Amino acid sequence: MTFPFGVTYYPDQWPKETRDKTFAEIKKAGFNLVRFGEMAWDWIEPQPGKFHFVELDHALDLCAKHGIKVLLGIPTSQVPPWFHRKYKNSRPVAQDGTLYPDYGPRPNVCKDNIYYRKHAENMAKKLVVRYKNHPALFMWQVDNEPVYPPLDHTTSNDYCHCEHSRQAFIAWAKKKHGSLKKLNEVWGTKFWTNTFSSFEDITTPKAGIWEAVSPHIFLDWFRFKTDSIKDWVSHLAKIVKQIDPHHKVGTNGFIGICTRVPEHDLIPENLDWYGLDVYPTGNQMQESDYAFALDFWRSFTRGTRAEFHITELQGGQNVRWGKPAYVEGPEMKKWTKMALEHGAKCLLFHAWRPPLFGAETGGFGILQQDGSSTKRLEAVKEIAKKIENRKSLVVGRRSKIAIAYLRSSEVQSYQEQGPPRSIAGQWETVRTDIGLLHTILSIQGAYRALYKRNQSIDFIFERDLDSGTLPYKVIILPNAYLLSKKQYNHLKKWVENGGTLITDARFGLKDENGHLYKHPLIEDLLGVKYEYTIPIPEGFLDRLKGKPKKLQIITKKLDQGKVCYANFSLFLELKKSNPKWIKVLARLVSLPSKC
């Protein structure tokens, strides 16, 4: 296969007698890959321990007949109704005790649930043993968009606070901190009588700093959830590889805020591929927004063996979520071209035909609901012909500029503002631009200002600052609110060796655990005296002793490099496409004019 080019199609949702014709049409359209199975646990295990593979056998055999390869999903993301009948009290639990629905919204089970894990492992082993040598098999997908509830951001509730998660959190905290003394120190439990005298006293954090809960526990809670997702996905991948070492295995996800998604750059460490699900029209993306998503996801796989894949690219009109604007067809050609130019090694559209029932009725299909052709199908056929000649689509340049995404700072910023609340009086109105959305808006603003200036852009993460491996000429560092001494020293050394660092308000005010530095790191970096930070309409404003009380950028040379520090939320202004600050950024990084 020269390039894996495919589409999702779920045979379990269509009559058996239609599948042969459908797979033939998929092949005729120019697709060489089809994806299914990732949401079909009840299809292969309709009752606990009773497996039924006849229908799946038939689907795979038809794919082999028509010369189509299969990205086969191992459907651990959503449990069948029998699971909750068999294991009472297994519904995910919110911080306020709200139980997540046992069917419908995804995922309907907690990844920490030991009974779920037992059944999921058993099902995965049976699938891999049965199909590892099937001629149609191309790759495996474990789970689907693995997250804690809610996958769709329909509530500000935090999950999961079940006993399984509590025990897993305790075990994680023991491993990370080693002793209760260290844990109490990091979590700041001396504040307001919260000292733990036993690990068994630990509960999951059921509120945020706005309700007087330790921000340090909250940081670790989010880190735990990422590690739990990563360990589970890695465990499933290991099960697959032990039985079938010859086929690649990976999973997929989407870009979102820290309350919805794990720390993506940590997930693919033990995977062969990591796939992005992206819906440009549904998410009302401008060209630069779509390019941002591609480079952001590609960067998650940088430094790992995992390939950057597009697992779901919008194939039709959105339903249920997002903007339901119509997808004509020609835009799909541009989306594909950009995905390949930004490094995607596999691309699948979602989906072949809109479902006739369920929560996504009428959505996303390349075809009409009656199966008739569309301009989207014609676009797909043109794309398939171009993909046959991969040379015209191969693009790759080494990035000289990197934008840093700091997850800990994002979580802390959210923590300090909290979710929307109706309480009036002493509470300030919640501002998402300096809270939940501060980091994502800032990195998008930085990217938008740099886009189409003949620059290839990488994203870097906390792991890169930890290692000190920073092969870039320019690093843009939005919302560097939390920085460890180690990260800071690596950055400073990089600047002294010739790098240009561009950063903004609140640089290095807190350490990696959210503890306030007695002397913020900005003081050492610039040789200034920090006084305070206040919120302003533009975001945040740092007050430095002896400096004017206005928006400004301070530039200082450090040996062979330089630091450019904005005392305000510069990158929020770039997100607003403020022409003044776009010109300033271009000058600071010595960029050419727009192409």
N, C-alpha and C positions, 0 to 999 in steps of 0.2 A: 504494500500500500504506500503510494508516494506521499500522500497527505491525508490524514483521517478527516473526512468531511461528512458530517452526518446530521441526524435529526432524531428527536424523541418521538416515539410512537408506542402506545401502550396496548399490546394485543389483548390483555386481560379485560380491557374496557370495550372491546368490539367483538361482534359475533364471529365465531370460529370460521364460518364459511366465507367471510370477507377477507381473511388475513392473507391468503395466497395472492389475491389480486393486489392487495395493498402493498405487500413487500415488492411485488413486481413493479408497481408504479414508483415506489421509493427508489429502486434501482434505476429505472428509466430516467428519473429526474436528475441523476448524476451523483446521488449519495452513495458512499461506499461503507457507511457505518450507521447503525441504528442503536438507540439507547432505550432500554426498558428494564423493568423489574424492581427499581429502587423504592417504589411505594406499593409493593404487592405482597406483603407478608401473608395476608389472608388467602392469597391465590395459591400459595405453595404449602401453607400449613393452616388449613381451615379449622382444625381442632388441635389442641395441644398434643404435640408428639406424633400427629398423624399427617404425614406429608403426601402431597398430591402433585406429581411432576408431569403428568400427562400433557397438560395444556402448555407448559413451558417447553417441554420436549418438542412439541409440535411447532411452536413459534421459532425455536432455534433451528430446527430442521428446515423450515421454510426459508430462513435467512441463508442457510448453507446452499439450498437449492438455487437461490437467486444471486448468489455470489456477494452477499452482504455480510459484513462483520458486525459483531454485537459488543457494545459496552454494556455488560450485564451487571445490574445493580443487586447488591445484597441488602434487602429491605429492612434494615434495623432502625429506621428513623421513626416508625409509627407502628405501635403494637395493635394486633387485632382485638376486637371486643372480648374474645375469650380470655385474654390476659387479665383484664380487670375483674372478670367473673371469678377467675381462679385465684387471683391474688388481691384480696380486698385491701383497701387503704393504700393503693399504689398510685393514686393520682398525684401529680406534682402539687406542691404546697407553696403558696405565696407567703411573703413576710407577715401578712396580716391574717394568715390562716385560710385564705380563699383557696379552694380546690380547683385545679385546672380541669376543663372538660375531659371526660374519658374518651370521647371520640369527636372528630371534627378538627378543631385547631391543632396545629403542629408545634412541637412534638408532644404527643399525649402520654409520654412517660419520661421519668427522670433517668438520665444516663447513669446515675449512681445506684439505681435500684438493683440489688444483687439478683433478684429473681428475673428481672429483665435481662441482665447480662448473661445469665445461665441459658435462657432460651435463645437469645441472639447468637451466642457462640455456637450452640448446637445447630441452629438453622444455617449459619454461615458455613460450618464444616460440611454439612450435607450438600449444600449447593456447590461448593468448590469441588468436592470429591466427584460429584455427578457430572459436572460440566467442564472440568479442567482440560479434557482432551477433545472437546467438541470442536469440529472444524470451523464453526461460525464464531467461536469466542475470540475476541480481540483484547479486551481489557476488563478489569473488575472495578466496580464502584462500591465502596463501603459507605453505608449510611446515606443520608441526603441532607445537605445544608445543616451539618451537626451543630446544634445550639441547645442551650437550656430554653424552656418556654419563656416568653412567647416568641415564636419565629416571626409571626406577623405582629407588628407593634401596635396591638389593639388595647394594651393596658400598660400603666406605669408600674404595675406590680412586679416584684422581683422574685424569681424562682431559681432554685428549688430549695425549700427549707424543710424537706422531709427528714426523717431520722437517718435514712441512707446517706443523704448529703451531709448531715451533721457529723456522722461518724467518719465519712471520707474527708471532711474539712479538718477534723481533729487529727487524723493520720497525716494529712498534708502539712499541718502546722507543726506537728512533732518533727517531721522530716526536715522542714525548712529551718526551724529555730533551735531544735535540739533539746532545749531545756525550758522549763516554765519561767525561769529567771530572765532568759533572753526574750522569750515571747512577751512577757509582761513589760519589759523595757521597750521593745519595738512597738507594741500596741498602746503604750502610754496609759496603762491601766491604773496608775496611781491617781489619775484624774477622776474625781467623783466616785471613789469606792468601787472600782471595777477589777481589782487584782484577782487573778485566778490562782487558786491554791491547788487545783487539780486539773489535768487536761479534760477530765470528764465534766468539768463545770462549763466548758466552752459550748456556746450555742452559735448558730449562724446569725450574722448581724441583721436584725429585722427592721432597722431604720437607718437614717443617715445622719450626717453632722447637724442638719437643720433640726433634728430631734435629739441632739446631744449625744449621739453615738460616736465612738472613736473613729476618726477618719482613717486611722492606720489599720484597724481591723477591716474596714471597708475596702481599702486597697488590696489587702491580702485576699479578701473574699473574691474579688474580681480575678486576681491572679490564680487562685485555686480553680475557679471555673474554667479558665483557659487550659490549665494543666490537666484538669479532669477530662475535658473534651479531647485534648491532644492525646492523652494516654489511652483513651478508649478507642479512638480512631487508629492509633498506632497498633494497639492490641489486635484489632480486627484485621489490619493489614498483615500483621505477623502471622495470624492464623491462616490467611489466604496464602502467603508466601511459603509457609511450611508445607502446605499440601500442593501448591502449584507455583513453583519458582520461575515459570517461564512466561507468565503474563503480567503485565503492569497492573498496579493497583493504586487507586487514589480516591479522592472525594471532592466535593464541590462546596461552594459557599457564595456569599454575596457581601458587598460592602455596606456597612451600616454603622450606627452609633454604638458606643461601648456597652450600652445596656442590652443590645440585641445580639452582638456577635463576639466571638472570642478574639484573642490577639492573633490575627491571621498569620503573621510572619512566623509564628512558632509551630503552627499546625503541620506543615508539610515536611518536617524534618525526616520522617520515616516513610514517606510516600514516594511513589514514582511520578505522580502528577497531581496537580491541584487546580481545580476548575472554577472559573468565574461564571456566575449566573448574572446576566446583565440585560436590562430592558430599556434601551435608550429612549424610546418614545414614552413608555410608561413612566419613566423617571424624569421626563421633560429635560433630557440632557442636551445641552449645546455640544458642538463638536469638541470643545476643550474639556467638557465634563466627561465625555465618553473616553477621550484620550487619557484623561486623568485616571479613570477606572482601570484602563488597560495597563498603564505603567505602574499603578499602585499594586495591582494583583501580580504582575510580572515580577515586581520587586519582592513580593512575599516568597517567591521560589528561589530568589538569588542566593547563591551559596549552598543550595541543597541539591540533591539529585532529582528533585521533582521538576517536571516540565510544566510550563504554563499552558493551560488549556482553557478554551471557552466551552463550558458544558451546556449552557443554555443562553443562546442569543435570540432575542425577540423575533418570532416568526409571524406574528399577527397581532391583532388588537388586544390591548389589556382589558381584563375584566376583574372585578372584585377589589383590586387595589390599583393605585397609580392612575395616570391620565389615560382615559379610554380612547385616545386619538387613533384614527385609522392608519394602518401601515400599508402604504401603496405598493411598495416593491423595490423601486430604484434605490431607496435609502439603504436597503439590505446589502446592496453591492458595496456601498461606501463603508458600512459597518464592517463588512468582511475584510475589505482591503486594509482598513485601519488596524483591525485585529492582527492580521498577518504582519503588517509593517511593525507593529509593536511587540512581536515575538511569539504569538500564539502558535503552538505546535499541533493543535487539534481544535476543530471547531464544529459545534453542533447547534442547529437551530431548534427552538422549542416553539411549536411542535408541528407535526405533520398535518394534523387535522383537529379542529376544535372539538372538545368533548360535547356530547349531547346531553350529559347529565353531570351533576356534582357541583362543587363550589366554583369551578372555572368553566361552567357551561358557556359555550360559544367563544371562548378566548384562545388567543395565541396561534391559531392554526394558519399554516401556509395555504391550505385549501379552504374552500367554502365549506359550510357545515354539511352540504349534501355530497361533498367529495369532488366537486367540479373545480376546474382550473381557475387561477387568478394571476394577476400581474406579479404577485409574489413568487409563484411557481416559475414563471418565466425568468424572473431575476435569479432564482436558484439555479436554473439550467445554465444561464450565462456564467454564474460564479463557478459552477462545476467545471465548465470548459476551461476557464482561466486557471483553475487550480491544477489542472493536468500539466500546465507549464509553470512549475513552481519557481523557475529562475526569475521570472518577471515580478515575483512577489516577495523575494527574499530581501530583507532590509536589516541592517544591524550596525549600530555604531556604539562605541564605548562612551558612556556618560561621563562628563566632566563636572556636572552639577548634580547635587543630591538634595532632596527635601526630607527633613527628619520628621517622622511621626512618632511621638512619645506617648505611649499608651497610659503610663502612670499619671502623666500630667493631664491627660484627657479625663481619666477617672476622677482625679482629685478636683478638677474644675467642675465636673458634674456634681460631685459630692457636696461641694460648697454652695451650689445654687439649689440643687435638689430638683425633683419633678414639679410640674405645675401644681399649685395648691390654691384653694379658695379662701384661706384664712387671711383676714385683713388685720390692720392694727400695727403691731410692732414689726411685722415682716415686710421686707421689701418685695416688690413684684419680681417673680422669677424671670430672669433674662437668659434665654437659651444661647444667645450669641456669646455670652461670657461664661456659660455653664456647659450644658450637655453638648452643644454644637460648636463650642469654641475651637477645639482642635481641628475638627473636620473642615469647618469653614476656613480656618487659617491655612491649612495645607492646600485646600482647593484654590484659595486666593493666590498663594505663591505659585502654584502650577499654572493658573490662568494667565498670570503676568508673564510667565516664561514661555508659554506655548506659542508655537509657530515662529520662534526666533532662531530657527536653525540649530536647536539644541536638543540632544537626547537627555532625558531626565530619569534618574533613579530615585527611589525612596529608600531611606535608611531607617533603622529602628534601634531600640534600646540595646539589642544584642550587638549591634555594630559599634555603638559607643562603648559598650563593655569590653569588646575585643580590641578596640583601637585600630581596626582595619578600615581605613577611610581613604580609598584611592580616588579622591576627587579634588578638584581645584577650588570649588565653591560648595559650601554647605549652608543651606537655609534652614534655620532652626526656630520654627514657630512654637510659642507657648512652652518654653523650656522651664516650666514652673518647678518641676521636680528633677533634680540631677544629683547623682551620687558623686562623691569626690573622685572616684575612679573614672567615671564618664567625663567629668570636667577636666581632669588632668590629661586624658587622651585628646580631648578637643583642643585644649590649650597647646599641647605639644604639636598637634597637627597644624594649628595656626602658625606657630613659631617656625615651622618647617616650610611655610609658604602658602598655606591655605587662607581662603577668605571666608570668614564666618559672618553671616547676617542673621541677627536675632532680634527679638522684641521684648516687650514689657514682661516683668516678673522673672527674668532670667535667674535661675539658681537660687530662688528664695527658700526652697525646701529640699531636703535630702530624699533619697529613694523611698523612704518610709513615710514621707509626709511630715517629718519633723522640721520645724523652722530652724534654719541656720542662725546662729548668733550674728554672724557676719555673712550676708548673702554673697554668693560667688561672683556676682556682678562687680562687687567692690574690688576683688582681686583682679578680675579680668580687665577692668578699665581704670583702676586706681581712683575710684570715686567713693563718695559716702552716700549710701542708700538711706532714705528717710522713711518713705511710705508709698503705698499704692492705693489708688482710688478708682472706682468705676466711673467712666465718662461715656458720653454717647458713642464715641468711637471704639469703646472696649475698656481697656485698662490704661492708666497713666501712672508711670513711676515718677516719684519726686526724688531728685538727687540734690544733695546739698550744694549750693552755689551755682546751680544750673537754672536757666529760665523755666518758669512754669508754662511751658508750651510744648506742642508736639515737635519733636526734633530727632535727628539721627546723629549720633556721636560716632566718629570714626577714630580708631586708634591703631597704630602700627605695633605689631609684636614681632620683633626680629624680622624674619623674611615675609611674614603674612600680615593680615589686618583683620580687625573686628569692626563690624558696622552694627551698632546697636540703636534700635528705635525705642524711645522711652514710652511708646504707646503700642497699641495692637495694630501694627503695620499691616499684617496679613489679612486682617478683617477688612481694611480699607481696600486692599487689592481684590478681595472677593467682590467688593462693590464696584470694581472696575474704575477706581479713582485715578484719573489720568496723571495727576501730579505725582502720586506715589509709584505708579507704574514706571514713569520716566526715571524716577529716582532709583528704583530697583535695577532697571536696565543699566544705568550708569555704574552702580555699585558692582555689578557682576561683569561689566564691560561687554554687554550683549550688542550684537548688531541690530539695526532697525528691523522691523517686521518684514518677512519675505513677501 
